[in-house]
Each structure stands twice: as structure tokens, then as C-alpha cells.
Amino acid sequence: MYKRRMSSVLEAVWAWLWGRNNNTLIKLTVVDFCLQWSLWVLASLFKTEKFYDLAGSSTFILLAYLNYSWNGKDHPRQLIQTGCVYIWALRLGLFLFTRVVKAGHDRRFKNAIQQPSLLWVYWTLQGVWVLVTLLPSLLAIKSPHQRAVGTRDYLGWGLWVIGFVTEVMADYQKTAFRNDPANKDKFINSGLWSLSRHPNYFGEILLWFGLYISASSAFTGWEYLSVMCPVLDYLLITRVSGIPMLEKYGHKKWGTSPQYQQYVANTPILVPFIGKSH
């Protein structure tokens, strides 16, 4: 009797969750965290971090696909916004996966890989990051207020293109630099890296602000507050897990080098040509 009741409850929850009129964001949240936590179990069992970034990028693609399949009406904004997410996630996921396979490890997980509870935090934070980053685009694609494509859309997509190209070029230049045996144990200060110490992150931040701008063409009311999503991405990259970790690593490895000290003193930390070096 108890089992039948539990089965009925689970069936009712499932029917409510996947009901035709239920909130898309709730469904996507469930998909997101079920996927992250399932993969956390595999990562803990096999003690590997190699598919972490690929899983994150794949989640972006999956959620964008589900959102469009449930809400898309073939409006140009819905198609382009979703396409931008696909292109970015596919490129970055494959790039990061290839890099970690070649390196053999990801130093971010040095302590977490042997601690399932800490590893769970990493996977949970990835789920949060995916939702927060995608939210403006999800809201725009599911919005019933699909106005004609206009100036705001073109501005946002233009910034996305600039940011995407910047990120791809920066990653390519750094990869080519590292693949040259003559540059072993050296830091890159050429190409885009002569204009910013973290041009790839600059491109990343720019492209998500661009997608917020284009998405806002379909917003009403509180949805404009999703501007906090690219702002949180910016804060995460510049204050928590991105730039601070790399700056600390660079200082530890090359901090005594006069050339590195000069590079740090003369090169903006993020935005080319703008801002202090620190």
C-alpha cells in the first residue's frame, strides 16, 4: 500500500512538472540540476574532471534546445538568439574538453577530485551558472511579446559577434603559443594578449551582455531585471573563479620575472586600452 501511494505521488509530481501549461523555467531547472548531479555521481565514481566543462557546454545547448522546442514560433529573434547560444557553447565545450584531455588534468579540481562533497559543490555551481547565464535568452525566446527585429537586436547581436570573435582569437593565439616548444614556461604577451591580460574573458563578458541587449527587445516588466545575469557573470569572472585564479597562478609562476612585472604594469587586466593594470 505504501509503495502504491508513493508511486501515485511521484506520478502526480511528474504530471504536474511536465504539464503543458507549467512554467518552462521550472522544467529547465529540473533538467539542469538532474543532469549536473547525475554527472557528479559519475565524476565521483571515476574520479575525473575531464568532462566537466563539456558537460556544462552541453547543458547550455540542451536547455536552449528544449526552450526553443517548447516555445519557439520561428521568429527571427528566437532563432538567432538560440543559434548564438549553440555556436558559443559548442565551440567552447570542444575547446575546453580538448585542452583538458591534452593536459591530462584540470588544476581547478586538484583538491576537489578526491572529495565527493566538494566536487558536488562544483557541479551544483555549474548548474547555477548555466541557468543564470542563459536566463535573459530563455526569457526572450519564451516571451509571447515577439516584436519586430530592430536596432536593439542588431546592437546586441553585433556585440555578441565582436565578443565571440575576440574569445576565439584569444584562445587560438594562446593555444598556438603554448604548442610552440620555444615558449615552454613562458607567458603570452603577443596578439590580443598584448592589449589585455585576459582578452578571452573580455570577449566572454561582452558576448553575454550583447545577448542580454538583444533579448531585452522581447522583455516586459520584471524581465529587464535579468540584466543582473550578465552582471553576475562579470563578477564571477573578475572576482571569483576566473581572473583572480589566473592572476594568482601567473604571479606565483612568473612574479619574479622583470618582463612579467612590466607586462602586468603596462597591460590592462581586462578591457583593452582601458582601465588600470590591477
BELVEN-V636599 format. One record per helix or strand. SS is the DSSP state (2 for helix, 1 for strand). FROM is the first residue (numbers start at 1). TO is the last residue. If there is no record, write none. Layout:
ss & from & to
SS & FROM & TO
SS & FROM & TO
//
This chain:
ss & from & to
2 & 2 & 17
2 & 24 & 46
2 & 52 & 71
2 & 76 & 103
2 & 107 & 109
2 & 112 & 114
2 & 116 & 142
2 & 151 & 179
2 & 181 & 183
2 & 191 & 194
2 & 199 & 218
2 & 221 & 240
2 & 243 & 254
2 & 258 & 266
//
